[in-house]
Amino acid sequence: MKLILAGLDHTTAPVEIRERLAFTTTDITAALTRLTGRTGDGPPLLAEAAILSTCNRVEIYGVSHAASTAQSLVRFLAEFHGLEEREFAHTLYFYSGESVAHHICTTAAGLRSLVLGEAQIQGQVRTSYEQAQVAGSAGPVLHRLFRHALTAGKRVRTETPLGLGAASISQAGVELARQRLGELKGRSVLLVGGGEVSELAAQNLLANGADRLMIVNRTTARARELAERYGATAYGLEELPATLACADIVISSTAAPVPIIYREHVCDALTAKAQSHLRNGTAPEMLLIDLAVPRDIHHEVASVPGAYVYTVDDLQDVVRATLGQRAQAVKQAELITIEEVTAFQAWIRTQEAVPALTMLREHAEALRNAELERALRRLADLSPEQRTVIEGLTRSIVNKLLHTPTRRLRDAAAEGDGLRYAAMVRDLFNLESSASADA
């Protein structure tokens, strides 16, 4: 078995494809169950599995069976999402072995993010691991892999300048609004969604002079909580059409599986705004920035006169302006990720020794039990205490005899020589024959 990864991100697939392959929290649980064969519908594709699904990436991490292939994962994605393979297969990338460890460590560190060094991905990687744990699809290999990835992310943000004042998608969205409209003071800004992205957007809007904020959220209590914190006005989701008519800027970032802002909403809002614009002879306009994947704003909104729609893929130009400063810390961050990948690979190599060590331990234990039973039959008059002493003595002898070869074999495996040493152990102790005889 080996590590494999199939995925796509903002560098390989546009938002139109990413949103169709995105997994909701409920989707992830069902998908992990199917991938590892817990549904009983067929043989498992993977021995272990985890899914990382964010606005900029969809990735399946797994420990493969002999029958696992890249094509089987493509087929799974197509069947799970009800798509044709030809619609997305050309946007996928595939990694195996050490390349998977390098990919997830650099991902957690923010080195593969749209906004270099952004902090949100660290929490998203942790959530992916926790979801796999809850689903029962994370075994020892993924446990160790994600542990090193999260350590890499934490170290990069605490040991390098990459984590100091790191930008975010929210910040990039606000900067886009500032570039398009100039001064934000006096502009009415509507934030749709009550999650971390909206909260960061509120912080950045206030820092850039915005002073008229509205927050719409499915849970009104959450909208009120954010509104009180940032001096905004809170509304429920049912009030979205009405609040659109008051907005100059809309920044949306919900987790809705389908669009929540449609063409007719924006047409009605601009019509309502037109009344006030008649007095100063200008045409009503609205800037809509969609930071969600799947998208919150239906693609047809872009055809409405006066509506200017931007998605996460349109933030590239804004992000490039910050790359020069962050790029200086990239090499240091990459060295940290390499250290974590090396540590993970050393652990992987020690696993080469496990089957031989298990066989050696079972062989020694079988011999100990056989000889102990033979001796105890000849010493029938022993008290229970004496029997316990003799049994402890035999166990101690076996443990001490196996200690050095066990340590040497693990050390050899960590240095990449585990398979050769494991073969020597099996040969020296005739373990294969012993296992066959026991069977």
N, C-alpha and C positions, 0 to 999 in steps of 0.2 A: 504494500500500500504506500502511496505517496501523496503529498499535498498537490492540489490542483486549484485553479482559479479561472472562472469565466466571468467577464464583465464588460461594461462599457461606461464611459464618462463623458464629460463636456468636451473633451478633446477628440472623441471619436464619433459621437452621436449628437444630433441636435435635440433640442427640448421636445420636439414633436415625437421623437422615438423614445427618449428617456421616460416621458410621462406614461407611455403605453406599457412600459416594462417595469414601472415603479411598483413596489410592494407596500401595502398598508401593514399596520401592525398585525391585524388579523390574517392577512395574506401570508405574512412571514411564518407564522405558526403553522398554518396549513401546508405551506411549501416545504418547510423543514421536515414535517412529518412525512410527506410524500417522498422527499429526497432520500430519507434514511429508511424507507420501507415500513414505517410504523402504521400505515393505513391498511396493510395486508392486501393491497391491490396488485402487488407484483414485487419482484426482487428490488432491493435498495440500489439506488444509483451511487450513493456515497455511504461510507462507514461513519463519517462525521460530517456535519454541515453547519454553516452559518451564512446569513445573508446581510449585506450592508446596502441599504437603499436610502439615498439622500437626494436632494434636488439636483446634484451634479453627477451621481454615479449609481449604478446598480451592479452589485458584485456577489457572486456565489463562491464561498470558500469551502473546500471540502477535503477530506481524506478519502482517496479513491479506492474502489475495489479493482480487481484485475479487469473487470468488464467496463469500468468507467472510462468514458472518452469525452473529448470536447464535443463531439457531435451529439452525444446523449444529453449533455447539458443544454445545447441549443434546442434540441427537440423538447426538453422539459420546459424551457422558457416559452416556446411557441405554444405548447399545449396548455400550460397553466394560464397564460394571458389571452388565449384564443387568437393567436396571430399566425401568419404564415412565416416560415423561417426566412424566406427571401426578403421580408420587410425589414429585418434588423440584423441578420447574421453577419453582414459585411461591416457592422460597426463594433463587433465584439473583439476583445483581446483575450488571450489564453496564456496562462503561466503554469509552471509546475516546479516542484521541488523548492530549492533555495530562492528562486525568483518570486515565489509567492510570499515568502517571509520578507523579502526586500520591499515588495510592493505594499504590503499592509503596514510595515513600519514607517515607510516614507509617507503613506497616506495619513496615518495617525499623527504624524509630525506636521501635517499641513503642507508638505512639499508637493503634493499632487492636487491641491485645491485651486479653484478658480482664483480665489484671493489667497496668495501665498502666505502661509503661516497662520491662517484663520483658526480660531480656537474651537469653533463648534464641532469640527470633525472628530476631536478627541472624545467628546461625549457621545457622538453618533457611533463611533467604533465600540465604545463601552456598551452602549445599548444593544448593538448587534450581538455582542458576546453574551449579554444577559438574556436576550431573547432565545439564543441557542441553548443556553443552560436550562431555561424554563421549558423549552420544547424537548429537552433530553437528547439533543443532537450534537452537543459539544462533548467530545471525549478528551482523553489526555493530550492528544496532539494539538487540537485547537485551543485547549485551555492554555497550554504553554505558549502557543503562537500569539494569541491575543494578549497574554500577560506581557510578553516582550514588546509587542506593538504599543500597548498603552504606556509601558515604561519609556519607550522611545519618544512618544509624544510628550510625556510629562518632562522628560529631561531636556528636550529641545526647547520647550517653553520656559524652563527655569535656568538653563545653562547657556542659552544663546540669545542674541538680540532679536531673533526671529519672533520671539513671543512678546516682545515689548511693544505695546500699542498696536498689536496685530489688527489688521483691517478685517472686515467681515462683509458678507454679502449685503447686509443691511446698510453698512457704511457706504459701500459702493453704490447702492441704490439711491441713497440720499445725495451723494456726490453727483450722480447722474442728473438728479432733479436740479441741483444747484447750477450745473453746467448748462442745462437747457433753459432755465428760467432766471438765472441770476439770483438776486436777493430773495431769500425765502421769508423774510419778515413780512407779515401781513397776508401771506398766502394761507389758504385753508387746506389743511392736509388731512386726509382720511386714511387711517391705518385699519386694514381689514385683517383680523386675526389677533389672538391674544397670546401667542407663543413667544419664544425667545427672540425670533427674528423681528417681530413687531416691537418688542421691548427695546432691542438694540437700535431699531430705526427711530423710536421715540427719543432715545438719548442723543443720537446723532442729529436729529432734526432740531432739537433744542440747542445743541452746541453750534448749529449753523444758523441760528437766529429765528427759526420757525416759532411762532407763538400762538397759532390757532390750530390745535390738534383735535381730531375726533377719532374715537376708537369704536369699531364695530366688531362684535364677537358673538359666536354662537351661545356662549355662556355669558350672560349679562353681568354676573357677579365678577367674573374675571375682567371684563371690560371696565367695570367701575374701579376695580383694584388698580389697574394700570392708569386709568384716568386720574385718580386721586394722586398717584405717585408723580405723574408728569404734567399735571395741570391741564388735562384734556377733558372732553365731554364724551360720556359713554353711551352707547346704543346697542340694542339687540340686533341680531341678524335680520329680523323681519323689517327693520328700519333702514336696511342698506339702500334701497332705491331712493328714499327720501334724502339720505345723507349724501349720496352721490351728487345731487343737484346743488349741494353747498360746497363741493370740493373743487379745488384747483389742481391738487395732486392726490393721487390714490396710490398707496403702496400696499399690496395684498400678499399675504403669506400664510394661508390656512393649510390644513391637511385634508381638505375636501377632495374626494376622489373624482369629482367632475367640476366643471366651471360653475362659479356662483355669480359672475358678472357677465351678462349677455348684451348683445347689440341693442335690444330694446331698452335696457336699463340706461345705457349711456346716451342713446338718442333722446329719451325722455328727460334725462338730467340736463343735457345741453340745451334742449328746448326751453326748459325752465330757467336756465341761466341766461338765455338769450334776452329775456325781458329786461334784466338789469343792464345788459350790455348795450341795448338800444340807446340808452341815455348818453353813453359816451362814444357811440359809433364804432365799437369794436365787435369782432365776432367771438363768441364763447369758445373756449378751449379747455381741454382737460388732459393732463399728463398722467398716464396710468403705468405703473411699474409693477410687474408681476414677478414676485420672487418665489413662487410656489411651483413645485413639480409633483403631481400633475398641475397644469396651469389653472389658476383661479379665473382668469379672464379669457373668455371665448375668443378664438382667433378672428372671428368676424367683426369684433369691436374695432380692429385696426382700420376697417374700411369706412368708419363713421367720420364724416368731415368734422374736424376740430378735435378729434381724439387721437392722441399719440401714445401708442402702446409699446412698451419695452419688456422683454423677458430677461431671465438670468443670462442668457446667451449674449445679450446686448451690452453686458457690463464689461466685456473684454477691454475696450479702449480705456475705460475708467481705471481698470485694474492695472493696466500696463504702466500707468504713471507712477505707481507705488513700487514697482518691481526693482528699480535701481537701488533703492535704499535696502530692501529686504534681501536682495541677491547677495549682499556682502556677508550675510549670515548663513547662506545656504550651505557652503562647504563645511562649516562647523557642524551644522545640523546633520548633514549627510554622514559625517564621521561617527556621530552618535548612533544613527540608525544602523550603520555597518557594525558597530559594536554589539548592538542588540541582536542583529541577524546572526552574527558569529556565535553569540552565546546560545541562541536557539538551535543553530546547526550542530553545535557541540552536544547539546542535549539529544538531538535527533540521532546522532551517531551512537550515543550510549545505548539507545534502544536496540541497536543491532546485536548487542550482547544479551539482551533480556531472554530470548528463547533458549539460548545455550545455558544461561545461568539457571533458568527455571528447570530445565531438564537435569542439570547437575544437582540442584537442590533436591528434586524429586527422587533422583537415583540414590543419593546419599541417604535420604530419609527412609527410602524403602529398605536399604541395607541395614540401617540402624534398627528399624522396627523388627526386621526378621531376626537379627542377632539378639536383640533384647528379648524377644519372645522365647527364643531358644534357651537363653541363659535363665530366664525367670522360671521356665518349666523345670530346670534342673535345681533351682533354688526355691522349692515349693514352700519352705517354712518361713519365708521372709515376712516381716510385718508390713502393713501398708506404708509406714514411714520409710522403711528400708527400700521398698520398691520405688518410692518417689525419689529417693536419693540416687538410686542406680539409674533410673530413667533420666534424671537431670544430668548425671555424669555423662551418659552417652550423647545427649543432646549438646552438651557443652563441648565435647570432643569434636563432634561433627562441625559445629559452628566455627571453632577455632581452625580446624583443617581447611574449611572452605573460605575463610576470611581473606587470606592473601590472594588465592587465585581469582576470587570474585573482584577484589579491588584492582588487581592487575588487568583483568579482562575489561572492566569499566574504563580504566585509564587508557587502555589501548583503543577502545571504541571511540573515546573522546578525541583521540589523535588521528582517527580515521582508519585504524587498523583492526577494527572490531570484528569484521567478517573472518579475517585470517585467524585471529586468536580464537574465535568461537568455533571454527572448524577444527582447530587443534584440540580444544577441550572435548568436543564431541568424539574425536578420534581417540584421544588418550584414555577417556573413560568409557569408550564403546557405548556412547549414549544412544545412538540410533538403534543398535541391536537391543539395548535394554528396553527402550520404548516399545519396540516391536514385540519383545517377549512378554512385557506387561500387558500389551493389548491382546 
